[in-house]
């Protein structure tokens, strides 16, 4: 696998608090899941990678520019229909009206929501809104999809559906970088695990090895606390 992102001594300080501390990392896997305790810096690291936050020091070195999209735990829905929410992103990319409509409808069909295309997006359930958010990014065909706890607020059935969609997006060739507190989900989606603790990378390990032979005491303690 070829490295698509190299992170060099990345740091983020807010006031007197060190949130991300001297993070160096090379990402080559197609599907990477970032795990760690609450407050470890998982979401902050993803926002730094996506460019929503600017580091205090260090650098992100991309092997080549990648088109990106990010999905959050609580998706942002415009005050319009589900279809118009998906069309909006395509319009911003400059696609013709006919292309926007066709690709938006295709994406809603992929996530199983074509029958709700004309429903006001803000009246949809939490799981349906998250699927609209995934349809919105799927229509854009990003090379990298970043997901921050995409199923944290969802019931088990909705979580399984979102997970199915993520796997289908990955199968289309999109790189996946995500955080989750669901360890079963991490095992099913990830090729590798990046474990972060107190703002520092504790280990980067193939998924099977992480769950059977974690290399660090911090990861061992985390798994012991989180796994039933």
Residue, then its C-alpha position, 0 to 999 in steps of 0.5 A: x500500500x502506498x502512503x497517501x498522508x504523512x503527518x509530521x510532529x503535529x500539535x495543537x494547543x488551546x490556551x494552556x491545554x495541549x490537545x494534540x501532542x507531537x503526532x507523527x503518522x503515515x496513512x496508507x490503508x484504505x480503511x483506518x479507524x481512530x480509537x481512544x478514550x473520551x477526550x483523547x483527541x480523536x475528533x480533533x485529529x480528524x478536524x486537523x486532517x480535514x483542514x477545519x482546524x489549523x495546527x499550532x505546529x507540524x505539517x500534513x504532507x499529502x502524497x497528492x491532493x485528495x478530494x475530501x468530505x466529512x460527516x459528523x455525529x450530528x449532520x447539518x441539514x438545510x431547511x429544505x427537502x432531502x433531495x435538495x440537501x444532496x443537490x446543494x453540494x453538487x451545485x457548489x461543485x458547478x454541475x449542471x442542473x440535470x446532472x445534480x438531479x440525477x446524481x442526487x436521486x441515485x445517491x438517495x437510492x443507494x442509501x435507501x431513501x429515494x422514497x423520502x426525496x421530497x420530505x423536509x430533511x429536518x423532519x427525518x429521523x436521526x438515522x435518516x438524516x445521517x443517511x442523507x448526509x452520506x448520500x450528499x457526500x457519496x454524490x460528490x465521489x470524494x477520494x477521502x471520506x472522514x467520519x466522526x462518530x457517525x453512529x454515536x446517536x443512532x439505534x442499532x438498526x440505523x447504525x447497521x444501515x449506516x455501517x452498510x453504506x460506509x462499507x459500500x462507499x469504501x468498496x467504490x474506492x473511497x478511502x475511509x478515516x473514521x472514529x467510533x466508540x463501537x469496537x465491533x464496528x471498528x473491527x468490521x470496518x477497519x484495516x488498521x487501528x490508530x490508537x490515540x491517548x492523551x493527544x499522542x499516538x500510542x500505536x498504529x496496528x493492523x485491526x486483527x492484531x490490535x484486538x488480539x495483541x495490542x502493543x501498549x499498556x494504554x491500548x490493553x487497558x482501553x480494550x479491557x474497559x470497553x469490551x464486554 
